[in-house]
Amino acid sequence: MNAPAYNFAYLDEQTKRMIRRAILKAIAIPGYQVPFASREMPMPYGWGTGGVQVTAAILGPADVLKVIDQGSDDTTNAISIRKFFAKTAGVATTTATDDATVIQTRHRIPETALHANQVLVYQVPIPEPLRFLEPRETETRRMHALAEYGLMHVKLYEDIARFGHIATAYAYPVKVNARYVMDPSPTPKFDNPKMDDCPALQLFGAGREKRIYAIPPYTKVVSLDFEDHPFEPYRFNAPCALCAAENSYLDEIVTDDKGSRMFVCSDTDYCESRQAAGHHGSLSAAPYKEKAGSHG
Amino acid sequence: MTTIAELPPGFADKVLSAQSTFRSVMDAMARPGSVQRIVPGAGPPDRMMRGTAAIALTLFDHDTPLWLDSRMAESPDLVKWLKFHTGAPVVQDSSIASFALISDGGALPPLERFALGTSEYPDRSTTLILQVDSLRSGRTFELRGPGIDGAATLQASIKPFDLFERLRVNEALFPRGIDVVLVADDAVVAIPRTTRVVSKGS
């Protein structure tokens, strides 16, 4: 008798039902953090246990899964989660954003525009945007109930008073559907505009903090700002050294101990498909140059 | 008297059927007004549609108190089927129900008798699962809100006729409110509390 070692997608059915009910409520109340009975997962907190539970609850055999960590398909976290679901659910996996039906992400939104048949699942460490301003859950819950978000504006104002501009660069607070202030997870604020009016469903899972929240497709998502200090997405002022993209989010990579560095796309799939399409930056690796040469 | 062995069956494949049903309901909730199909069959008991039965098997368990309208509650086989397959407690007090199953929309109680959630916990509300005559033909409704690109059009034949007028309470109550899942045979349409509906007549 060879019973399978795990249920499909690892979680037991009762847990999936509980998570599924939380997801439905989260979609019905955009930006509101629905408490759920988060389970222990075979990976530590901080490695995406919330995102993994959400993915496990929605994933079916016909899905194609992509997992990214800081935009990259090739880092430890992304590879281990992708293998986890390839093993426990037997789903097809991909690195191509366009081909994926479910994309689990840590701290980035893909550069390629998402489409309506996709679900983006975020791994969230601290779901409560007000937590560092007010440590008591009873108080932050009351503040959300009353839509009392003055404290968040004070925090952004203090940034301006101290630095001359809003210095918050990631986990930049947004207001969803003109009601709930929400933490977009520690994505760079460069990605905030992609959440607005997005055709794909966006789900957020925080395992340690036991919260699930959502942004339905085509929902208004506004980054908080001031009239005289409007929201501005930040980006290094350089083209990608590998694919010459002018409009993608860049990682800074130190290349020696003498201060040399290069800027490359954080979204590896975007960068690779641009290189394959013939775009070359100043530091493109040799194989790509040879390929380009053989065509001409 | 029906014995357990004579009850209509649940899902043939519990795991994958529940997943597929959930995705249909999730897509319906994420895109209000869009008609989603529920593929997996579960032998529904009398007075319960295929879609409703699949949703019950997918979302109900011992953590979800159920409220049944009198037409459903009067069917011992239906109550027995729910109890055997889901284990969900059937309650008389609609204000503590996680889900309410309505087969006779004409007799839908006033919405304030259901749980509307609290300002602190708006998720502690009742989700109505309302069986309707058709989600393909009938009156035309225009829907707006999150999940909808501009406006969506729904053609449906629904009882009570004034359902969407009644759901206007959602506008004033938000974030508290009632989410509704409409079922016609194997078709589902969700109307979450954020959706605003304008009737466009026949």
Chai-1 contact restraints between the chains, C-beta under 6 A:
chainA,res_idxA,chainB,res_idxB,connection_type,confidence,min_distance_angstrom,max_distance_angstrom,comment,restraint_id
A,F8,B,V15,contact,1.0,0.0,6.0,A-B,restraint_1
A,R17,B,D61,contact,1.0,0.0,6.0,A-B,restraint_2
A,R20,B,F22,contact,1.0,0.0,6.0,A-B,restraint_3
A,R21,B,L59,contact,1.0,0.0,6.0,A-B,restraint_4
A,L24,B,M29,contact,1.0,0.0,6.0,A-B,restraint_5
A,K25,B,D123,contact,1.0,0.0,6.0,A-B,restraint_6
A,I27,B,M29,contact,1.0,0.0,6.0,A-B,restraint_7
A,I27,B,A30,contact,1.0,0.0,6.0,A-B,restraint_8
A,A28,B,D179,contact,1.0,0.0,6.0,A-B,restraint_9
A,A28,B,P192,contact,1.0,0.0,6.0,A-B,restraint_10
A,A28,B,R193,contact,1.0,0.0,6.0,A-B,restraint_11
A,I29,B,P122,contact,1.0,0.0,6.0,A-B,restraint_12
A,I29,B,P175,contact,1.0,0.0,6.0,A-B,restraint_13
A,P30,B,P146,contact,1.0,0.0,6.0,A-B,restraint_14
A,Y32,B,P175,contact,1.0,0.0,6.0,A-B,restraint_15
A,V34,B,D123,contact,1.0,0.0,6.0,A-B,restraint_16
A,G60,B,Q19,contact,1.0,0.0,6.0,A-B,restraint_17
A,R141,B,E120,contact,1.0,0.0,6.0,A-B,restraint_18
A,A145,B,S119,contact,1.0,0.0,6.0,A-B,restraint_19
A,A145,B,E120,contact,1.0,0.0,6.0,A-B,restraint_20
A,N177,B,P146,contact,1.0,0.0,6.0,A-B,restraint_21
A,L201,B,A30,contact,1.0,0.0,6.0,A-B,restraint_22
A,P216,B,A30,contact,1.0,0.0,6.0,A-B,restraint_23
A,P216,B,P146,contact,1.0,0.0,6.0,A-B,restraint_24
A,P216,B,G147,contact,1.0,0.0,6.0,A-B,restraint_25
A,P217,B,A30,contact,1.0,0.0,6.0,A-B,restraint_26
A,P217,B,G147,contact,1.0,0.0,6.0,A-B,restraint_27
A,Y218,B,D149,contact,1.0,0.0,6.0,A-B,restraint_28
A,T219,B,P146,contact,1.0,0.0,6.0,A-B,restraint_29
